[in-house]
Amino acid sequence: MTPEEHIAQALRALPAPPVGWVEAAKELPVARRELETILQRIERDERFREAAIADLEAMLRAEGVEPTPVVVAHLRRRLAT
Amino acid sequence: MDAATDAELVARCRAGDETAWHAVVDRYARYVYAIATRVYRLGPEDAEDVFQEVFARVFERLDTLRDDEALRPWIAQTTRNCAVDTLRRAGRETVVDSVPEDIDEGLERLDEALTVHAALDTLSPDCHEILDRFFCRDESYRTISAELDLPSGTIASRIARCLTRLRDVLAPGRNQPPPPSGEKVGERR
């Protein structure tokens, strides 16, 4: 294999992930801030907390946050502590 | 692409610089994706969960990174852990346990590929684009010709020329001296 073929193989080894995945990962700082706001409200507001425990995904949607698996897992971890 | 070192990006992320976080994601998105889909052969749904979980963990735990220059191995290990967790949850732990040498070999290849991609970022925008389109996005000569408004007969020779430039970046001194500071390799004049 020539050096150029070797380089070509290396370039092919790292395809681009879907653009939406990358954008979602970039939005993590903003998403985390939104989640912190929700968590603070959960701590203060008993009824909001009950709604979150009853149906976390629905509560997130109502708050305008997409309940992705990562977001839901993060909130569940925080709610358990 | 941000030319800062990993350690510089990590320090800026810790200081709340969101553009530094974007640069970290841009730099390692392909790497994480390739580990999930090529080394652990996860399907699209599992791969997406792993991809997002890896970046969520990295973002949350940047403060725990002891050596800021060790971002790449840390991301690799985090991706491995997430992929293995996913396979275990799906009851496919035998896949994980039976071929560790294949996984190490696959990761070594991806480490090397990441180095080549970093070198690609030092080329001129023209060279970067044509190599990215042909090798990474798997676009045909016809598509590249239409998108870049180039005669299709020149695509192959341009790819070959840019590959040679990339080879020279990866092995400086082979045929020509490295470009003067600040000049992109293969830059059009």
Chai-1 contact restraints between the chains, C-beta under 6 A:
chainA,res_idxA,chainB,res_idxB,connection_type,confidence,min_distance_angstrom,max_distance_angstrom,comment,restraint_id
A,P3,B,R167,contact,1.0,0.0,6.0,A-B,restraint_1
A,E4,B,L163,contact,1.0,0.0,6.0,A-B,restraint_2
A,E4,B,R167,contact,1.0,0.0,6.0,A-B,restraint_3
A,I7,B,V116,contact,1.0,0.0,6.0,A-B,restraint_4
A,I7,B,L166,contact,1.0,0.0,6.0,A-B,restraint_5
A,I7,B,R167,contact,1.0,0.0,6.0,A-B,restraint_6
A,A8,B,F135,contact,1.0,0.0,6.0,A-B,restraint_7
A,A10,B,E112,contact,1.0,0.0,6.0,A-B,restraint_8
A,A10,B,A113,contact,1.0,0.0,6.0,A-B,restraint_9
A,A10,B,V116,contact,1.0,0.0,6.0,A-B,restraint_10
A,L11,B,F135,contact,1.0,0.0,6.0,A-B,restraint_11
A,L11,B,C136,contact,1.0,0.0,6.0,A-B,restraint_12
A,R12,B,F135,contact,1.0,0.0,6.0,A-B,restraint_13
A,A13,B,A113,contact,1.0,0.0,6.0,A-B,restraint_14
A,L14,B,R30,contact,1.0,0.0,6.0,A-B,restraint_15
A,L14,B,A34,contact,1.0,0.0,6.0,A-B,restraint_16
A,L14,B,A113,contact,1.0,0.0,6.0,A-B,restraint_17
A,L14,B,H117,contact,1.0,0.0,6.0,A-B,restraint_18
A,P15,B,C136,contact,1.0,0.0,6.0,A-B,restraint_19
A,P17,B,A29,contact,1.0,0.0,6.0,A-B,restraint_20
A,P17,B,Y33,contact,1.0,0.0,6.0,A-B,restraint_21
A,W21,B,E48,contact,1.0,0.0,6.0,A-B,restraint_22
A,W21,B,F51,contact,1.0,0.0,6.0,A-B,restraint_23
A,V22,B,A29,contact,1.0,0.0,6.0,A-B,restraint_24
A,A25,B,V25,contact,1.0,0.0,6.0,A-B,restraint_25
A,A25,B,F55,contact,1.0,0.0,6.0,A-B,restraint_26
A,K26,B,H22,contact,1.0,0.0,6.0,A-B,restraint_27
A,K26,B,V25,contact,1.0,0.0,6.0,A-B,restraint_28
A,L28,B,F59,contact,1.0,0.0,6.0,A-B,restraint_29
A,P29,B,E18,contact,1.0,0.0,6.0,A-B,restraint_30
A,P29,B,W21,contact,1.0,0.0,6.0,A-B,restraint_31
A,P69,B,D49,contact,1.0,0.0,6.0,A-B,restraint_32
A,V70,B,Q52,contact,1.0,0.0,6.0,A-B,restraint_33
A,V70,B,E53,contact,1.0,0.0,6.0,A-B,restraint_34
A,V70,B,A56,contact,1.0,0.0,6.0,A-B,restraint_35
